[in-house]
Amino acid sequence: MKGLFIVIEGPDGSGKSTVAEGIRHHFEEKGVDVLHTREPGGTAISEDIRKILLDPENKAMHPRCEALLYAASRAQHVEEVILPALEAGKLVLCERFVFSSLVYQGLCRRLGIQSVGAVNAFATDGLKADVTLYLDVPKGTGDSRMKDRLADRLESDRRIMDTVEENYRILANQLKEELVLIDASRDADQVLKSCIEAIEKEYRFR
């Protein structure tokens, strides 16, 4: 592939969207063609699946159904958006990818990292990020930053929300060799600077 695939991970409220926009602006100013996308979503089909996944009315959804729907949304996203952009030489910035499914469905839903990982390996045809930025924030940061937001199906499920931050840290520690750990508790400009440096450390853009 000609492009560069950057994934931004971290608990809700860690600043993924803000960081992604800052990275996009930085590299576009350098003349790099950037695509900023997110999961679940990114395509018409994937956005429809997102609505089903996050609808608070769908309380009866089984964890395996949830895991498969996330993988289905991701499969469409990869084939319709991410791979074509990479083939075209773009820098692709994606908020969340397989790591989030390993946390939410693998650990929080207790389906197992191996099972969820296998489903997603099939869904993505083995696609992995060139750089995964993990935004690490102090415990409780997400709750304070999101207190005024209307909760979706997952956010209103205390069985998940009571363990999600801890499980993010557990998985980040297990996969630390595959991640670039970013201290996201600092000033926004410092966080963005660290993210850009991490990308440019491995990949130089003219």
N, C-alpha and C positions, 0 to 999 in steps of 0.2 A: 504494500500500500504506500501511496505517496504522502498521505496526510499524517496528522498527529491526533491521537485520541486521548483527551484529558477527562478524567472523571473526578467529580468533587463530591466527597462523602462527609457525613457527620450527622449528629442528631438534629431533630427539628429545632430551629432557632439558632443554629450554629453559624448562620450567615452564608450559606451556599449560594443563594441567588445574588447577594451583594458582591461576593468574591468573583462569581462567574462574570458578572457585568463589568467589573473592574479589569479582569483578565482580557475580556473581549475588547474593551476600549483600548487597552495598552497595545495589544498586538495588531489591531486594525490600524492604529496610528503608524505602525511600522510597515503597513502594506500587506499584512497577512490576511488571507480570506478566512474568516471565523464563522462557525456555525454554533450558536448557543441553543441547547435543547434541554429537555428534562424528562424524568420518569416518575411515575407512569405517565405516558403521553408521548407527544412529539409527532404523531400522525393522526389523521381523522379516526382511523380504527382504534388506535391506541388510546386516544382521548375518550372514545366511547367506553372502552373497557375501564378506563380510570373512573368514569362516572359511576359505573357499577361497583367498583372496588371501594370507593370512598362514600357512597350513599349511606347515610346513617340508618336508612330503612332496611338495609340488607344485613340485619343482625344475625340471621340464621346461616350465613355463609360458612361453610366448613373450611378449616385451615388448609386442607389440600386443594379445595376449589380456589381459595385465595391465592395460594402459591402458583397454581397453574395459570390463573388469570394474569398475574404479574408477569409470568414467563411469556404468555401469549402476547401481551402488550409489548414486551421487550423484543420478541422475535420480529414483530412487524416494524418496530422502531429501527432495529438494526438493519433489516433488509431494505426498507423504504427510504430511510434518512441517513443513518450513520455510515453504512458502507459506501453508498454513492458519494457522500461528502468526502470521505477519506480517499476514495479513488480519484476524486477531483483535486486532491492535494490540499484540502482545507484543514484547519485546526478545529477539531470538534470538541466543544465543551459540553459535558453532560452532567446535570445535577442528578445524582444517584445512578447506580447501575447494579450489578449483581451483588455487591457487598451489602446493600440495603436489604435485599431479599434474604441473604444469609442471616442477617440480624433479626428481621421481623418474623419471617416464616421459619427459618432454621432454628433460631434460639428462642425468641419470644413465644412462638407458636409450638415449639418443641417438635418440629418435624425432622430436625437433624440437618446439620450442615452438609453432610454428604449427599443426602437425598435432594435437598434444594439445589445444591451445587450441580448435581447431575442433570436435573431438569433444565437449569439455566445454561449449562454447557451446550445442551441440545438446542435450546431456544436461540442462542447467540452464534451457533456454529463455531463455538470455541473462541469468539472474539474477546480479547482482553485489552484493558487500557494500557497505553504507553506510560502514563503517569497517573497515579491515583492520589489526590490530595485529601488527607483526612483532617477535617477541622475539629480540633479538640477543644472543648469548652468545659468549665467547671460544672459540677452536678447542679441541676436546677436552673441552669441558664435558659434552656429551652422553655421551661414553664413560665419564667418571668417575661421572656420576649414574645410569647404567643398567647398571653392571658386574655387579650381582647379579641382573639380570632375565633370564629365559629368552628367548633370541633367537627371533624369528619368521622367516618365510621371507626377508623383505627384510633384516632385521638380520643374518642369518647369511650373506648374500651380500656378500663383501668387495668385489666390483666396484662395488657401490652404496655401501656404507658408507665406502669410502676416499675417495669424491668428494662425498658428499651435503652435508656441511657447506660445502664450497667452493662447490658449486652453489647452495645456499641463498643464500649471500652474493652470488654473481654475479647471480642473478635479482632479489634484493632491490635491488641497485644499479641494475639495468636498469629496475625498476618502482618506484623510490623515490618517484615522484610519486603513486603509488596507495596507498602504505603509510604507516603511522605507525610510525616506528622507535623501539623501546623498548629501552633498555640494561638487559637482564635479568641482568647480572652483579652488580647491586647487591642490597642487602637486599630481601627479599620485600615488605616494606611499602612501600618506595620504588617498586618496580616496579609494584605494584598502584595506588598513588597516581597514577603517570604514566599508566597505562592508563585509569583513571577520568577523569582530567583531559582526556585526548585525546578520549574519548567525549563528555564534557560540553561540550567546546569547540565542538563542532558541533551537539550536540543537548541541549536543556534539558528535564529531566523535572520535572513538578510533584510 
